Amino acid sequence: MEKGDVQDPKGLIFESFRIEGITKPECRTIFLDWALSLPLEQNANSTISQLLARYQPDHPDHPMTEVLNEGLHNMSAPRRRGGWRNRVRN
C-alpha cells in the first residue's frame, strides 16, 4: 500500500514507518494527529486493525506498531471519565 489511502489519508502512519530512529513518544504524537484526522463515520478500531495487518508483519518491533496496538486496546474500551454521573453524591 501507499500513503494517502482510506486508512491513512494523510500518510502519517506510512511515513512513521519510514523514519529511521523514530521514538515511541514521536509515534504517539503522529498517532494522535492521525486519529484526530479520521472522519467521524470511520471506525477507528477497524482501521487500526487494518493498519496493523499491513505493517506489523514487516515491522514487529517498531515503536509505531506498539503505539497502534496500544491504540487498539485503549480505543476498544471507552469509559466515562467525568460529568455529573461520576461525582460523589450524599
N, C-alpha and C positions, 0 to 999 in steps of 0.2 A: 504494500500500500504506500501511498504517498501523502504528504501533508495536504490539508485542505479538503478532507473528506467529511462525511457526516459525523463521525465520532470525534473528529479533531479538526473543526472548521478553520481555526487559525494556525494549525500545525504546531501548536505548543508542545504537545506530548511527543510528537515525531522529532522535533528539534532537540528536546531534552535528552533523548537517547543518543544524539549525535555530538553532544557537548562533552568533550573529554575532561575528566576530573570534576564533573558536577557533583555538588554535595547534596545531602538529604534536605537541609533547610532550603536550598535553592529549588529543589524539586517540589517541595511543599508550596513555595511561592508560585511556581509555574502551575501546579495542580489547582491552587485556589483561583488563579486567573482563568484557567480552563473551565473549572466548574461554574464560575460566575458568568461565563460567556455561553453556556449551554442554553438553548431555547427552553422555555418553561414546559413545553409539551414533551420534551425528550426525557426518557427515563435514565437517570444518572447511573443507577446500578447496572442496568443492562449495557450501557455504553462503556462503563469501566470494565465490565466483564469482557466485552469485545476487544477493548484495548489490551487487556491482559493476555487474551488468547493470541493476539497479534505479536506482542513484544516480549512476553515472559519467556517463551522457549529460547530465544536468542540472547536474552539479557536477564538471566535469573538472579544475578547478584547486583543489578543496577539499582541505585537509590530510587529511581522513579518507579521501578517495579514494586519496591517496598511501599512507597507512598501510595501507589494505585491500590495495592492490597489493603492498606490501612483505610483508604477512602471507601473501598467497597465494604469493609466491615463496619466502619463508622456511619456510613450513609444508610445501611440496611436496618439500623436500629435507632430511628429518630426518637427523641424523648423531649418532653416538655421541661423547660428549664426555669420558667418564671410565670408571672401572672398571678391573678388573684387565687386561682386554684392551688397554687403551690405555697401560699402563705399560711402561716400558723394562725389558727383561729381559737378563740376562747370557748 
